[in-house]
Amino acid sequence: MIFGSALLGVIARMPPSRIVDGFAAGVGSTVGSVGLLIALGAMIGALLADSGGAGVMVDRIVRGVPTRWLPWAVAGAASLVGLPLFFEVGVVLLVPIILLVARRLDVPPMRVGIPALAGLSTLHGLVPPHPGPLVAIATLKADMGLTIAFGLVIAVPTVVVAGPLFAAIVAPFLQAETAAPLPRPVVRSARTPRFAPTVLTMLLPVALMLLRVASEMLLPAGSQARSTLDVAGTPVVAMLAGVVAAMFTLGFASGMSRRQVSDSIAGSLPPIAAILLIVAAGGGFKQTLVEAGVGAVVGRASQGLGMSPLFLGWLVAVGIRLATGSATVATITAAGIVAPLAAGMDRSAVALLVLAIGSGSLFFSHVNDAGFWLVKEYFGLSIADTFRSWSVMVTVVSVVGLAGVFVLRAFV
């Protein structure tokens, strides 16, 4: 992305100093607005994993569920776990549990695996604190709480269609080979946390941000309650509250010592270094796109074609996703390209533009995507069956997500 930014600047005949300064400014603004949120989300995810909370939620949700409803329960559990966890971490945490449940109930692994992957993928592409949506929100100056609210509304039917319904169609045609041995997550706690506090902790940051949006619509400006919720629902404050709550409800409540809680939080940061660097470089590339005037060109072209900005954002993200294989890179880059279009859009439309881009970033994962190989090896699928299952599933997520965006736009 760094070399791509330099090449773009040269093609646009920008002075070298302007290329460097613009890239540096983009890196700084992106990391400043997004980097801390990613780090806080990683801390919550680490405490969820190290305390055994993820296993508690999944076991509780699928326990006693009739076999025919199991894919629906797994999809719900994966969506809940996927709120604070990055996709790869969620896969490593959930797949051993999924395979155990499938073996215990004698159902095809992908019958419950696809709903879990659909839940994780949908949340990864549409809902903060995942890196792509966070950067798109910052780039397009969208409202965080409103985007989360719309994203959750769209996520429900998307997970249903791409998860249990699609799994029922495709699972009978998949032949599992030998799955790769999966490392069990390291659990540092002496006992597992309770289900209700774990769920409430996962939902706390989202609830605070949604309450902020509700206060803006329902409470009079300048009131004490609205001022309090404005502060509490600020993304950094909401995520920090989630970390503090997780330290007690997941860490100390499960028997972890102060040292273990500290080690869990500190251990969450090295694995996200690559993500932060990609996000930072994406911010620099986005700023180079702006400085070079690419967004203005795309805006004029879309007006000439009479194309909806929402569809254009989705289409740009699809192209970058197919070329690079990274949903995060596709979201960041597409947001930078279509950013000028957001200037003339209302608040709801900008939030939906973020979700359209996020949906496009998930389109048809193939061999240049690490997630493709992750799913193939973990579930023991052939390359052909990985295309039939995983690649088609994320495409369904992408298309249904876009449809949800347009449906919501008809009402808001």
C-alpha positions in Angstrom: 0.0 0.0 0.0 2.9 2.3 0.6 4.4 1.7 -2.8 0.9 1.9 -4.3 0.5 5.4 -2.7 3.8 6.5 -4.1 3.0 5.2 -7.6 -0.4 6.9 -7.5 1.2 10.2 -6.6 3.7 9.9 -9.4 0.9 9.1 -11.9 -1.1 12.1 -10.6 2.0 14.3 -11.0 2.0 15.3 -7.4 5.2 16.8 -6.0 7.2 14.3 -4.0 7.0 16.3 -0.8 3.2 16.4 -1.1 3.1 12.7 -1.6 5.1 12.1 1.6 3.3 14.7 3.6 -0.2 13.5 2.5 0.6 9.9 3.3 2.0 10.7 6.7 -1.1 12.9 7.5 -3.4 10.0 6.5 -1.5 7.5 8.6 -1.6 9.8 11.7 -5.3 10.7 11.4 -6.3 7.1 10.8 -4.3 5.6 13.7 -5.4 8.5 16.0 -9.1 7.9 15.4 -9.1 4.1 14.9 -6.0 2.6 16.4 -7.1 2.9 20.1 -10.5 1.4 19.3 -8.9 -1.6 17.7 -6.6 -2.1 20.6 -9.4 -1.9 23.2 -11.5 -4.4 21.1 -8.5 -6.7 21.1 -8.2 -6.5 24.9 -11.9 -7.5 25.4 -11.4 -10.3 22.9 -8.3 -11.6 24.8 -10.1 -11.6 28.1 -13.1 -13.4 26.5 -10.7 -16.1 25.2 -8.4 -16.4 28.2 -11.2 -16.7 30.7 -13.0 -19.3 28.7 -16.0 -17.0 28.2 -16.3 -17.8 24.5 -16.8 -21.5 25.2 -19.3 -20.7 28.0 -21.4 -18.7 25.6 -21.4 -21.3 22.8 -22.0 -24.2 25.1 -24.9 -22.5 26.9 -26.5 -21.4 23.7 -26.3 -24.8 21.9 -26.9 -27.0 25.0 -30.2 -28.8 24.8 -31.0 -27.4 21.4 -32.7 -29.9 19.0 -30.5 -31.0 16.2 -32.6 -29.3 13.5 -32.2 -25.9 15.3 -28.5 -26.4 16.0 -27.3 -24.3 13.0 -29.5 -21.4 14.1 -28.1 -21.6 17.6 -24.5 -21.8 16.4 -25.1 -18.8 14.1 -26.4 -16.7 17.0 -23.5 -17.8 19.2 -20.9 -17.0 16.6 -22.5 -13.6 15.9 -22.3 -12.8 19.6 -18.7 -13.9 19.9 -17.9 -12.1 16.7 -18.8 -8.7 18.2 -15.4 -8.2 19.9 -13.2 -10.8 18.2 -11.4 -10.5 14.9 -12.4 -13.1 12.3 -9.3 -15.2 12.6 -9.4 -15.3 16.4 -13.1 -16.2 16.3 -12.4 -19.1 14.0 -9.6 -20.5 16.2 -11.9 -20.2 19.3 -15.1 -21.5 17.7 -14.0 -24.3 15.3 -12.9 -26.8 18.0 -16.2 -26.3 19.8 -18.1 -26.6 16.5 -16.4 -29.8 15.5 -17.0 -31.2 19.0 -20.7 -30.4 18.8 -21.0 -31.8 15.3 -19.3 -35.1 16.4 -21.4 -35.3 19.5 -24.7 -34.9 17.6 -23.5 -36.8 14.4 -24.2 -34.0 12.0 -22.0 -32.9 9.1 -19.3 -30.4 10.4 -20.2 -27.8 7.7 -23.9 -28.0 8.6 -23.0 -26.1 11.8 -19.6 -24.7 10.5 -21.2 -22.5 7.8 -23.6 -20.7 10.1 -20.7 -20.0 12.5 -18.6 -18.6 9.7 -21.5 -16.5 8.4 -21.9 -15.0 11.8 -18.2 -14.2 12.2 -17.9 -12.8 8.6 -21.0 -10.6 8.7 -20.0 -9.0 12.0 -16.4 -8.6 10.7 -17.6 -6.7 7.7 -20.4 -4.6 9.1 -20.0 -3.8 12.7 -17.3 -2.0 14.7 -14.9 -2.5 16.5 -13.6 -4.4 13.5 -11.0 -2.5 11.7 -12.6 -2.0 8.3 -15.9 -0.5 9.5 -14.0 1.7 12.0 -11.8 3.2 9.3 -14.8 3.6 6.9 -16.7 5.4 9.6 -13.8 7.8 10.3 -13.1 8.4 6.6 -16.7 9.1 5.7 -17.4 10.9 9.0 -20.4 8.6 9.7 -22.1 8.4 13.0 -20.8 5.4 14.9 -23.9 4.6 16.9 -26.2 4.9 13.9 -23.9 2.7 11.8 -23.9 0.1 14.5 -27.7 0.2 14.8 -28.2 -0.2 11.0 -25.4 -2.8 10.8 -27.1 -5.0 13.5 -30.4 -4.7 11.7 -28.9 -5.8 8.4 -26.7 -8.5 10.1 -29.7 -10.5 11.3 -31.3 -11.5 8.0 -27.8 -11.7 6.4 -26.6 -14.3 8.9 -29.9 -16.2 8.6 -29.7 -16.4 4.8 -26.0 -17.0 4.5 -25.8 -19.3 7.6 -28.5 -21.8 8.4 -30.4 -21.5 5.1 -27.4 -21.7 2.9 -25.9 -24.5 5.0 -29.0 -26.7 4.6 -28.5 -26.4 0.8 -24.8 -26.9 0.4 -23.7 -29.1 3.4 -25.0 -32.4 1.9 -22.7 -32.0 -1.1 -19.5 -31.3 0.8 -17.0 -34.1 1.5 -14.6 -33.4 4.4 -11.1 -34.6 4.1 -8.7 -34.7 7.1 -9.0 -31.5 9.1 -5.9 -29.9 10.4 -5.3 -30.3 14.2 -6.6 -27.2 15.9 -4.9 -25.7 19.0 -7.2 -25.3 21.8 -7.3 -21.8 23.1 -5.2 -21.2 26.2 -7.5 -20.6 29.1 -5.8 -18.9 32.0 -8.7 -18.9 34.5 -9.3 -21.3 37.3 -13.0 -21.5 36.6 -15.2 -20.4 33.8 -17.2 -17.1 34.0 -21.0 -17.1 34.2 -23.1 -16.8 31.1 -25.2 -13.7 31.8 -22.3 -11.4 32.9 -20.3 -12.6 29.9 -23.0 -11.7 27.4 -23.7 -8.3 29.1 -20.0 -7.5 29.0 -19.9 -8.2 25.2 -22.9 -6.1 24.6 -21.9 -3.2 26.9 -19.9 -1.0 24.3 -22.6 -1.5 21.7 -25.4 -0.7 24.1 -23.6 2.5 25.2 -23.1 3.7 21.6 -26.7 2.9 20.7 -28.0 4.7 23.8 -26.1 7.8 22.6 -28.0 7.7 19.3 -31.3 7.2 21.1 -30.6 10.2 23.4 -29.9 12.4 20.4 -33.3 11.5 19.0 -35.4 11.4 22.1 -33.9 13.8 24.7 -33.8 17.6 24.6 -30.4 19.2 23.8 -28.5 20.4 26.8 -30.2 18.1 29.3 -28.1 16.3 31.9 -29.1 12.8 30.8 -28.3 13.6 27.2 -24.9 15.1 28.1 -24.1 12.0 30.2 -25.1 9.6 27.4 -23.1 11.6 24.8 -20.0 11.1 26.8 -20.7 7.5 27.8 -21.5 6.6 24.1 -18.4 8.1 22.7 -16.6 5.1 21.0 -13.4 5.4 23.0 -15.3 5.7 26.3 -17.7 2.9 25.5 -14.9 0.5 24.5 -12.9 1.4 27.6 -15.9 0.7 29.7 -16.1 -2.7 28.0 -12.5 -3.4 28.9 -12.9 -2.4 32.6 -16.1 -4.5 32.8 -14.4 -7.5 31.2 -11.5 -7.3 33.7 -14.0 -8.0 36.5 -16.8 -10.1 34.9 -14.4 -12.2 32.8 -11.0 -11.9 34.5 -11.3 -11.6 38.3 -14.7 -13.4 38.4 -13.2 -16.5 36.7 -10.4 -16.7 39.2 -7.7 -14.9 37.3 -5.1 -13.0 39.3 -4.2 -9.4 38.8 -1.0 -10.6 37.0 -3.0 -12.9 34.7 -5.5 -10.2 33.8 -2.6 -7.8 33.1 -0.8 -10.5 31.0 -4.0 -11.2 29.1 -4.5 -7.6 28.2 -0.8 -7.1 27.3 -0.8 -10.3 25.3 -3.7 -9.0 23.1 -1.5 -6.2 21.6 1.3 -7.9 19.7 -1.0 -10.0 17.5 -2.8 -6.8 16.2 0.5 -5.1 15.2 0.1 -6.2 11.6 -3.6 -5.1 11.6 -2.6 -1.7 12.9 0.1 -1.3 10.3 -2.3 -2.3 7.5 -4.9 0.1 8.8 -2.3 2.9 9.1 -1.0 2.3 5.5 -4.6 2.2 4.3 -5.2 5.6 5.9 -2.1 6.9 4.1 -3.3 5.5 0.8 -6.7 6.9 1.3 -5.2 10.4 1.8 -3.2 10.0 -1.3 -6.3 9.1 -3.2 -7.9 12.3 -1.9 -4.9 14.5 -2.7 -4.7 13.0 -6.2 -8.3 13.8 -6.9 -9.4 10.2 -7.6 -12.5 10.6 -5.4 -13.6 13.6 -7.4 -13.1 11.7 -10.7 -15.2 8.8 -9.4 -17.9 11.2 -8.2 -18.2 12.9 -11.6 -18.3 9.5 -13.3 -21.0 8.2 -11.0 -23.1 11.3 -11.7 -22.7 10.7 -15.4 -23.7 7.1 -15.1 -26.7 7.9 -12.8 -25.4 5.2 -10.4 -26.4 5.2 -6.7 -23.5 6.1 -4.4 -24.5 3.1 -2.3 -24.1 0.7 -5.2 -20.9 2.4 -6.3 -19.4 2.1 -2.9 -20.2 -1.6 -2.9 -18.9 -2.1 -6.4 -15.6 -0.4 -5.7 -15.1 -2.5 -2.6 -15.9 -5.7 -4.6 -13.2 -4.9 -7.1 -10.6 -4.2 -4.5 -11.6 -7.3 -2.6 -11.2 -9.5 -5.6 -7.8 -8.0 -6.4 -6.2 -7.9 -3.0 -8.1 -10.6 -1.0 -8.3 -8.5 2.1 -11.7 -7.3 3.3 -10.0 -4.7 5.5 -7.9 -3.2 2.7 -11.0 -3.2 0.4 -13.1 -1.3 3.0 -10.4 1.3 3.7 -9.5 1.9 0.1 -13.1 2.0 -1.1 -14.0 4.5 1.6 -11.2 6.8 0.5 -12.3 6.6 -3.1 -16.0 7.4 -2.5 -15.4 9.8 0.4 -16.3 12.9 -1.7 -19.8 11.4 -2.4 -20.5 11.4 1.3 -20.2 15.1 1.6 -23.6 15.7 0.1 -25.4 12.8 1.8 -27.6 12.9 4.9 -26.6 11.3 8.1 -28.5 8.0 7.5 -27.2 7.7 4.0 -23.6 8.1 5.1 -24.0 5.3 7.7 -25.6 3.1 5.0 -22.7 3.9 2.6 -20.3 2.5 5.3 -22.4 -0.7 5.3 -22.5 -1.0 1.5 -18.8 -0.8 1.4 -18.4 -3.3 4.2 -20.7 -5.7 2.3 -18.7 -5.3 -0.9 -15.5 -6.1 1.0 -16.7 -9.6 1.7 -17.5 -10.6 -1.9 -16.2 -14.0 -3.1 -13.1 -14.9 -1.1 -10.7 -16.9 -3.2 -7.1 -18.1 -3.2 -5.5 -14.6 -2.4 -7.4 -14.4 0.9 -5.9 -15.9 4.0 -9.4 -16.7 5.2 -10.0 -19.1 2.3 -7.0 -21.3 3.4 -7.9 -20.9 7.0 -11.4 -22.4 6.4 -10.1 -25.1 4.0 -7.5 -26.4 6.4 -9.5 -26.1 9.6 -12.5 -28.0 8.2 -10.5 -30.4 6.0 -12.2 -29.4 2.7 -10.9 -29.7 -0.8 -10.2 -26.5 -2.7 -13.3 -27.2 -4.8 -15.5 -27.6 -1.8 -14.0 -24.5 -0.2 -15.2 -22.6 -3.2 -18.6 -24.2 -3.0 -19.0 -23.4 0.7 -16.9 -20.6 2.0 -16.5 -18.5 -1.2 -20.2 -18.7 -2.1 -21.2 -18.1 1.5 -19.4 -14.8 1.8 -20.8 -13.8 -1.6 -24.3 -14.4 -0.3 -23.3 -12.2 2.8 -22.2 -9.5 0.4 -25.3 -9.5 -1.8 -27.8 -9.8 1.0 -26.0 -7.1 3.0 -26.3 -4.8 0.0 -30.0 -5.6 -0.4 -30.5 -4.8 3.3 -28.8 -1.4 2.7 -31.2 -0.5 0.0 -34.2 -1.8 2.0 -33.2 0.4 4.9 -32.6 3.4 2.7 -36.2 3.2 1.5 -37.3 3.9 5.1 -34.7 6.2 6.5 
